[in-house]
Amino acid sequence: MNKEIEIRLSLQRALIGNVSQHLRMVCCDWKEKEWIKLRFYLDIEPNEEEKELVSCILTDLETDLEFPKFYEEIIFSDLPFEKLEKLKLIVYWRNELPVF
């Protein structure tokens, strides 16, 4: 299976039940057989509940994907989506279009 597809499917499974109302975007990058980096953007400063949800996601990924190193970033940002620094693959993006 293609590595990008494997990562996308694994992350989608890991996100089930672990997406809070504050999660804006999840993206990732990787170097095959070396590391994977996950970036979680929130609309609040990371608190214990948000950190616990990210920990659950990482635990699921660690059992599913074969990377020796996992890195995560949990970032508060109120910048518009277009200005967020994205990694190679976006796996979750909250709809933030204006409500009419």
N, C-alpha and C positions, 0 to 999 in steps of 0.2 A: 504494500500500500504506500502511496505517496506520503511523505512525511508531513506536508502541510495538511492533507486531509486527515491523517491520523491525529495531529495536534488539534485541529478544528473539532473533530468528533469528540475527542477526549475532553476538551474544554467545555463543549456544549453539555456533555453529561455532567461534568463537575459543577456547572452553574445551576443545574436544576435544584431548586429549593434553597439556593445560596445567594440569590440576587435581592439586595435590599432596595428600598425606595431611593437610597442615596447613590447607588452605583450608576455612573454615567457611561463609562466605557471600559472595556477590557481589550487590551491588545498584547501582542507578544512578538518576540524575535527568538531565534535559536541558531546554534551552530551544531549541526548533527553530530551525535555521539559525544558532545562536550557539555553544552549548557542550554538552558531555556530561561528566558527572562519574561516575566509577566508584569504588566503595568495596569493598575486599577485606578481609574479616576473617580473621585467622589465629589459630591456637591457640599460636603461638610468636612471639617477636620476629622481624620480617622480616629474613631473611638474604639473601645474594647469590643463592642458588638461587631463593628465593621472588620476589625482585625481578626476576630474569631471566624467570621464568614470566609475571609480570604484564606485563613489557615485550613478550613474544611476543603476549600477548592484545591489548595496545594496538596493536601493529603491524598485526595482522589487522584490528582495528576501523577503524584509520585508512585502510586501503585499501578498506574496505567501506562505511563511513558517511560522510556529507557534513556534518561539523561542523568549523568553523574552529578550535575549541579543544577539547582533550581534557584533563581533569583526573583524577588518580587519587589515591586514599588507600589506603595499605596499613597496616592497624591490627591490633595484637595486642590480643586481648581474651579473657578467660576468663569473662566474664559469661554468664549463661544467654541463650539466643536471644531470649527475650521482652524482655530489657533492652537488647539491641543497638539502636543508633540506625539505623533503616532509611531508605533513600531511596525514591523513588517506585515503583521496579520491582525486585523480587527475581528474579534469574535463576538463582541457584544457592543451595542450602541443604542443607548436610550433615545427615544424620540423626543427632541427638544424644540420642535417647530412651534411657533407662536400659536396660541389657541385663539380662534376668531369667535 
